[in-house]
Amino acid sequence: MEDPRRKEEEKEKPLQHATPRHGRQKGDAFLVRSLRFGREDCREAARVPAVWPKLCFGVIMASPPSRPAPTVPTVDLSPFLAGTAAGGGGAAEAARDAATRAIAAALQTTGFFRVVNHGVPAELMDRAVELSRDFFRRPYEEKLRSGPVEGSGAPVPVGYARQPESLPDKNEYLMLCPPETGFNIYPADPPQFREVLEKLYKELAKLASLVEDIVSGCMGLPPNFLRDYNGNRISDYLVAMRYFPVIKAGSGGGGGGEDTGLRAHMDGNVLTFVFQDDVAGLEVLDGDGGEWIQVSPEKGTIVVNVGDILQVMSNNRYKSALHRVVPRPVDRHSYAFFRTFDGGSWVEPLPQFTAAAGEKPQYKGFFYGEYLQHRMRNKTHPPARPEDEIDISHYAI
């Protein structure tokens, strides 16, 4: 007959599975360390499914770890540049399909993705950043010699400019049109500036044509739809930017008079292509979680983001992402290439995303040139109140 006192003693014994009789194991040492030091070790332990419940039940964590931090996906464009020669026809086609799916997913979530093996020479990008540093460190009066010329007829204010002191944005920039237009105003120094930037412009334009074709495929349209939609590239432009180091740094949103690199905004074009030096600062808002995602510098990569026009054409299927540049204690240099439409292009939600999808249009139609003028005026003649700036919601139904 079993002794009832022994049963009571067994009930009072501590659980033995945490420290087996054959001696404390590596996992047990980790368990004890985690309980001793707390929350950070618990996060590490949470990656081990067998250990996590023992650590977190009623002791340190009340719920499982939150979803992984959102990131900006990286897409390899080499299958599109190499054609069927890379790895055989079937392998190349599969690689192109995978890249297209990755881009399509990014277009519908953050509106941001990186590209690698994109065809723009890394040494050209590095040289452009060096020349940007050289130009922007020169005296203000010297840079002003490359300022915009009134009445030039250029679709954008080409040349050098600095953000007004009244704005929280702290940056200066040099804007360039397509080289063949003759509108550009190049500084005499540094040497090779014109040659390098014109070559850079042409390389980025080639990349933009490729990505436009991929995006057309993502939209279920003919591969060259976006290119053919706009036969005149006169309104495309390239901007070299320098963000000043700021002292009175705020949250990056530009509220309360706090300084920023560039306030949170959406781009007013079709697609934007950005590369930067090794100083971080670019962030994009994750629409699902409401978190700001840091788009860290990665050498040789180019960041692509959706602009307002693609959002309108897709009837909000693709996201014109809210993004910003937050302050840093040192100068930050970047280049942005803006793929646009000709001013006479009519922009409205495409029937593939409205009637064919059983959806009502979310925007009324407009000429791209009209919207471009609004956006440029926001920059050159900013209203006293930021909320008075015209953005794409101006055309929302």
C-alpha positions, 0 to 999 in steps of 0.5 A: 500500500502506498504511503500517503505522506510520500504523496504529499512530499512529492507534491511539494518537490520543485519541478525537476525538468529544468535541471536534469539529474545528469547535471545542468546542461547548456540550455539550463545555464542559458535559462538561469542567465536569462532569469537573472538578467531579464528582458534582453536575454528573454528576447534571445531565448524567444528564438528557441521555441522549446525554451521560450515558454519556460522563460516567459510564462508569468515571469518576464514576458506576458506574450510572444515576441512582436512581429519582426521589424519590417525591412525594405526588400532587396531585388537582384536585377541581373536576370533582366540585364543578362537575358537568357544567357544567365543560367539558361533560359528556364533559370533566368525566366524563373529568376525574373519571375521571382524578382517581379513578384518581390517588386509587386509585393513591395509596391503594395506594402511599403512602396520601397525596395532596393535593387542590386546588379542594376547596371549603374557602375559603382565607380560612377556613383562613388565619383558622383558623391565625391564631386557632390561633396566638393561642390557643396563645401564651396562658399555660398556665393560661388554656388549661387552662380549655378542658380536657376535662370528666370524665364529659361523655359525649363520644366523644373527650376534647374540649378542650385538652391537652398531651402529657405531658413524659415523652413525646418528642412535643412538641405541644399541641392543642385537640380538637373534636367535631361542633358539634351535639353540645354537647360542645365546650369553646371558649376565650372568647378569641380572639374569633370562635374558636368561629364560625370553627372551627364553620364550618371543621368543617362545610366539612371534613365536606362535603369528607370526604363527597365524598372518601369517595364517590370512595374508595367508587368506587375500591373498586368499591363504590356511591358512597355506600357509606362514608357509608351504612356509618356513619349517625352522625357523632358520633365525627368530630373536628377537632384544632387542633395546635401543635408546639413548637420542640424543642432536642434534636431526634432523627430523628423516630422517637421512639427513644432519648429524643429529642424529636419533633413527633409520633412515627411512627404510623398514624391509627386512623380512616377518612380524615384531612384536614390543612392546615398553616401554612408551616412544614414537618415532616410526612413520610410513609414510602414503603413501596416505597423505605423513604424518608421523603417530606416533605409540604411546605406548599402554600398552599390545599391539603389533605392526605388520608391513609388510616387503619387502618379503610380498610386493614382494610376493603380487606384491606391493599389500601389503605395506612394510611401511617406518618407523622410530624412532625419537629422544627423550630426554630419553632412549627408549626400545623396542623389535622387532621379525622378521619373516623371511624365510629360506635362501634357500627360493625362493622369487618372486611375486606369480601367484595369484597377477600376471598372475591370476590378469592380472598384470606383475611381479614387481620384479625378483626372488631371494633367501631370504638368499641373500637379508638377507645378503645384509640387515645385511651388511647394518647394520654391514658394513654400506656404506659411503653413505646411498643411497648405501645401498641395499634395495628391489628396487635392485630386482625391474623390 
